[in-house]
Amino acid sequence: MDALHEHIDKAAGAVINPAGLTQHGVSLHDAIKAMPFPVIEVHLSNIAAREEWRRHSIVSSAAKGTIHGLGWRSYAAALRVLVEMAGD
């Protein structure tokens, strides 16, 4: 959250992995909503394949999009998307 706010006027986008804040990170959700740039939510594993209570992300509704289940490639895909968005 601090990094988002610190770069609010400098960044063209952000990639975040909310990890343990995925299900309960109201403050992270609110910080993402306040950003003037797109934020992509990333998870290394497939969140749909997790336990039922871990499948819901409170952060997803604030993020521009979510990429998950591709291992480290999730980060690469998110960066490609952000570069394309910055070019629009």
ROLOLUM-537570 format. One record per atom (N, C-alpha, C): chain; x, y, z. Coordinates in nm, 3 decimals, padded with zeros to 5 digits. Layout:
BEGIN
{A, {X, Y, Z}}
...
END
This chain:
BEGIN
{A, {00.082, -00.118, 00.000}}
{A, {00.000, 00.000, 00.000}}
{A, {00.087, 00.124, 00.000}}
{A, {00.191, 00.121, 00.080}}
{A, {00.282, 00.236, 00.085}}
{A, {00.347, 00.261, -00.051}}
{A, {00.389, 00.154, -00.118}}
{A, {00.454, 00.169, -00.249}}
{A, {00.356, 00.227, -00.351}}
{A, {00.231, 00.186, -00.347}}
{A, {00.133, 00.243, -00.438}}
{A, {00.119, 00.393, -00.415}}
{A, {00.101, 00.431, -00.291}}
{A, {00.085, 00.574, -00.260}}
{A, {00.212, 00.654, -00.289}}
{A, {00.326, 00.594, -00.264}}
{A, {00.453, 00.662, -00.289}}
{A, {00.471, 00.694, -00.438}}
{A, {00.417, 00.609, -00.525}}
{A, {00.435, 00.626, -00.669}}
{A, {00.309, 00.674, -00.741}}
{A, {00.214, 00.726, -00.668}}
{A, {00.086, 00.765, -00.726}}
{A, {00.101, 00.864, -00.842}}
{A, {00.202, 00.951, -00.836}}
{A, {00.222, 01.051, -00.941}}
{A, {00.335, 01.015, -01.036}}
{A, {00.396, 00.899, -01.017}}
{A, {00.514, 00.862, -01.096}}
{A, {00.492, 00.740, -01.185}}
{A, {00.402, 00.652, -01.147}}
{A, {00.386, 00.523, -01.216}}
{A, {00.278, 00.529, -01.323}}
{A, {00.296, 00.443, -01.423}}
{A, {00.195, 00.428, -01.528}}
{A, {00.110, 00.305, -01.504}}
{A, {00.147, 00.224, -01.405}}
{A, {00.074, 00.103, -01.373}}
{A, {00.147, 00.026, -01.265}}
{A, {00.082, -00.078, -01.215}}
{A, {00.143, -00.160, -01.110}}
{A, {00.095, -00.304, -01.122}}
{A, {00.185, -00.395, -01.084}}
{A, {00.155, -00.537, -01.075}}
{A, {00.168, -00.573, -00.927}}
{A, {00.064, -00.633, -00.872}}
{A, {00.069, -00.671, -00.731}}
{A, {00.028, -00.816, -00.713}}
{A, {00.090, -00.880, -00.616}}
{A, {00.048, -01.011, -00.570}}
{A, {00.004, -00.990, -00.426}}
{A, {-00.127, -00.986, -00.401}}
{A, {-00.175, -00.955, -00.267}}
{A, {-00.151, -01.064, -00.163}}
{A, {-00.113, -01.182, -00.207}}
{A, {-00.079, -01.293, -00.116}}
{A, {-00.183, -01.306, -00.004}}
{A, {-00.141, -01.292, 00.121}}
{A, {-00.229, -01.310, 00.236}}
{A, {-00.338, -01.204, 00.247}}
{A, {-00.327, -01.097, 00.171}}
{A, {-00.430, -00.992, 00.174}}
{A, {-00.540, -01.016, 00.071}}
{A, {-00.527, -01.123, -00.006}}
{A, {-00.623, -01.151, -00.113}}
{A, {-00.767, -01.156, -00.061}}
{A, {-00.790, -01.226, 00.049}}
{A, {-00.925, -01.245, 00.100}}
{A, {-00.968, -01.139, 00.200}}
{A, {-00.874, -01.070, 00.262}}
{A, {-00.910, -00.981, 00.373}}
{A, {-00.849, -00.842, 00.364}}
{A, {-00.790, -00.807, 00.250}}
{A, {-00.716, -00.681, 00.237}}
{A, {-00.801, -00.562, 00.197}}
{A, {-00.892, -00.522, 00.284}}
{A, {-00.977, -00.407, 00.255}}
{A, {-00.893, -00.282, 00.232}}
{A, {-00.790, -00.263, 00.312}}
{A, {-00.706, -00.144, 00.296}}
{A, {-00.631, -00.149, 00.162}}
{A, {-00.588, -00.266, 00.117}}
{A, {-00.523, -00.278, -00.013}}
{A, {-00.623, -00.250, -00.124}}
{A, {-00.743, -00.303, -00.112}}
{A, {-00.850, -00.275, -00.208}}
{A, {-00.871, -00.125, -00.222}}
{A, {-00.881, -00.056, -00.109}}
{A, {-00.904, 00.088, -00.111}}
{A, {-00.787, 00.164, -00.171}}
{A, {-00.665, 00.121, -00.142}}
{A, {-00.546, 00.185, -00.199}}
{A, {-00.544, 00.170, -00.351}}
{A, {-00.579, 00.051, -00.400}}
{A, {-00.582, 00.027, -00.545}}
{A, {-00.687, 00.116, -00.611}}
{A, {-00.804, 00.127, -00.549}}
{A, {-00.912, 00.210, -00.603}}
{A, {-00.870, 00.356, -00.616}}
{A, {-00.780, 00.401, -00.530}}
{A, {-00.736, 00.541, -00.530}}
{A, {-00.631, 00.570, -00.637}}
{A, {-00.576, 00.468, -00.700}}
{A, {-00.469, 00.489, -00.797}}
{A, {-00.525, 00.539, -00.930}}
{A, {-00.455, 00.635, -00.993}}
{A, {-00.498, 00.686, -01.123}}
{A, {-00.450, 00.598, -01.239}}
{A, {-00.376, 00.493, -01.208}}
{A, {-00.320, 00.404, -01.309}}
{A, {-00.375, 00.263, -01.290}}
{A, {-00.365, 00.179, -01.395}}
{A, {-00.414, 00.041, -01.383}}
{A, {-00.326, -00.043, -01.292}}
{A, {-00.392, -00.127, -01.214}}
{A, {-00.323, -00.222, -01.126}}
{A, {-00.370, -00.362, -01.166}}
{A, {-00.274, -00.449, -01.192}}
{A, {-00.304, -00.587, -01.229}}
{A, {-00.273, -00.676, -01.109}}
{A, {-00.371, -00.757, -01.071}}
{A, {-00.354, -00.853, -00.961}}
{A, {-00.296, -00.982, -01.017}}
{A, {-00.192, -01.034, -00.952}}
{A, {-00.124, -01.154, -00.999}}
{A, {-00.117, -01.258, -00.888}}
{A, {-00.140, -01.382, -00.926}}
{A, {-00.121, -01.496, -00.837}}
{A, {-00.047, -01.603, -00.915}}
{A, {00.052, -01.663, -00.853}}
{A, {00.128, -01.767, -00.920}}
{A, {00.044, -01.893, -00.943}}
{A, {-00.037, -01.928, -00.845}}
{A, {-00.121, -02.047, -00.856}}
{A, {-00.260, -02.010, -00.909}}
{A, {-00.333, -02.111, -00.947}}
{A, {-00.470, -02.093, -00.997}}
{A, {-00.563, -02.077, -00.876}}
{A, {-00.613, -01.956, -00.854}}
{A, {-00.694, -01.934, -00.734}}
{A, {-00.826, -02.011, -00.740}}
{A, {-00.872, -02.045, -00.858}}
{A, {-00.996, -02.123, -00.871}}
{A, {-00.977, -02.267, -00.823}}
{A, {-00.853, -02.312, -00.815}}
{A, {-00.825, -02.448, -00.771}}
{A, {-00.794, -02.456, -00.622}}
{A, {-00.800, -02.345, -00.553}}
{A, {-00.771, -02.342, -00.410}}
{A, {-00.892, -02.384, -00.329}}
{A, {-00.874, -02.390, -00.197}}
{A, {-00.985, -02.420, -00.109}}
{A, {-01.095, -02.317, -00.130}}
{A, {-01.217, -02.355, -00.103}}
{A, {-01.332, -02.267, -00.128}}
{A, {-01.313, -02.128, -00.068}}
{A, {-01.269, -02.118, 00.055}}
{A, {-01.258, -01.988, 00.121}}
{A, {-01.144, -01.903, 00.065}}
{A, {-01.051, -01.965, -00.010}}
{A, {-00.940, -01.891, -00.070}}
{A, {-00.968, -01.848, -00.213}}
{A, {-01.082, -01.883, -00.267}}
{A, {-01.112, -01.853, -00.407}}
{A, {-01.157, -01.709, -00.429}}
{A, {-01.210, -01.647, -00.328}}
{A, {-01.259, -01.509, -00.342}}
{A, {-01.148, -01.409, -00.311}}
{A, {-01.132, -01.313, -00.401}}
{A, {-01.034, -01.207, -00.380}}
{A, {-01.107, -01.075, -00.361}}
{A, {-01.087, -01.012, -00.248}}
{A, {-01.145, -00.881, -00.222}}
{A, {-01.075, -00.775, -00.306}}
{A, {-00.954, -00.804, -00.351}}
{A, {-00.874, -00.711, -00.429}}
{A, {-00.918, -00.706, -00.576}}
{A, {-00.970, -00.815, -00.629}}
{A, {-01.004, -00.824, -00.771}}
{A, {-01.098, -00.716, -00.820}}
{A, {-01.194, -00.678, -00.738}}
{A, {-01.290, -00.577, -00.784}}
{A, {-01.228, -00.438, -00.797}}
{A, {-01.113, -00.417, -00.734}}
{A, {-01.044, -00.288, -00.745}}
{A, {-00.941, -00.289, -00.857}}
{A, {-00.888, -00.406, -00.889}}
{A, {-00.784, -00.418, -00.991}}
{A, {-00.844, -00.407, -01.131}}
{A, {-00.760, -00.364, -01.225}}
{A, {-00.803, -00.357, -01.365}}
{A, {-00.826, -00.497, -01.421}}
{A, {-00.747, -00.593, -01.373}}
{A, {-00.760, -00.730, -01.417}}
{A, {-00.680, -00.822, -01.328}}
{A, {-00.698, -00.952, -01.348}}
{A, {-00.629, -01.053, -01.269}}
{A, {-00.570, -01.158, -01.360}}
{A, {-00.446, -01.195, -01.332}}
{A, {-00.379, -01.303, -01.405}}
{A, {-00.332, -01.402, -01.299}}
{A, {-00.367, -01.529, -01.318}}
{A, {-00.327, -01.628, -01.218}}
{A, {-00.311, -01.765, -01.279}}
{A, {-00.235, -01.847, -01.208}}
{A, {-00.221, -01.987, -01.246}}
{A, {-00.110, -02.017, -01.345}}
{A, {-00.027, -01.920, -01.378}}
{A, {00.078, -01.942, -01.477}}
{A, {00.217, -01.942, -01.416}}
{A, {00.225, -01.957, -01.285}}
{A, {00.355, -01.953, -01.219}}
{A, {00.420, -01.817, -01.241}}
{A, {00.553, -01.815, -01.256}}
{A, {00.623, -01.687, -01.275}}
{A, {00.577, -01.616, -01.402}}
{A, {00.521, -01.690, -01.495}}
{A, {00.473, -01.629, -01.620}}
{A, {00.355, -01.536, -01.597}}
{A, {00.288, -01.551, -01.484}}
{A, {00.179, -01.458, -01.450}}
{A, {00.232, -01.316, -01.441}}
{A, {00.352, -01.300, -01.383}}
{A, {00.413, -01.167, -01.374}}
{A, {00.449, -01.114, -01.512}}
{A, {00.508, -01.198, -01.596}}
{A, {00.546, -01.157, -01.731}}
{A, {00.423, -01.115, -01.811}}
{A, {00.315, -01.190, -01.799}}
{A, {00.192, -01.157, -01.871}}
{A, {00.135, -01.024, -01.821}}
{A, {00.138, -01.003, -01.692}}
{A, {00.087, -00.877, -01.636}}
{A, {00.169, -00.758, -01.684}}
{A, {00.300, -00.773, -01.690}}
{A, {00.384, -00.664, -01.739}}
{A, {00.356, -00.633, -01.885}}
{A, {00.337, -00.738, -01.967}}
{A, {00.304, -00.715, -02.108}}
{A, {00.173, -00.638, -02.122}}
{A, {00.075, -00.675, -02.042}}
{A, {-00.054, -00.606, -02.046}}
{A, {-00.039, -00.460, -02.006}}
{A, {00.037, -00.434, -01.901}}
{A, {00.056, -00.295, -01.857}}
{A, {00.128, -00.212, -01.963}}
{A, {00.226, -00.268, -02.030}}
{A, {00.296, -00.195, -02.136}}
{A, {00.198, -00.160, -02.248}}
{A, {00.114, -00.255, -02.286}}
{A, {00.014, -00.229, -02.389}}
{A, {-00.084, -00.120, -02.343}}
{A, {-00.127, -00.126, -02.219}}
{A, {-00.220, -00.026, -02.167}}
{A, {-00.157, 00.113, -02.165}}
{A, {-00.030, 00.120, -02.130}}
{A, {00.038, 00.250, -02.125}}
{A, {00.049, 00.309, -02.266}}
{A, {00.053, 00.223, -02.366}}
{A, {00.062, 00.270, -02.505}}
{A, {-00.072, 00.317, -02.561}}
{A, {-00.180, 00.282, -02.494}}
{A, {-00.314, 00.322, -02.544}}
{A, {-00.343, 00.468, -02.517}}
END
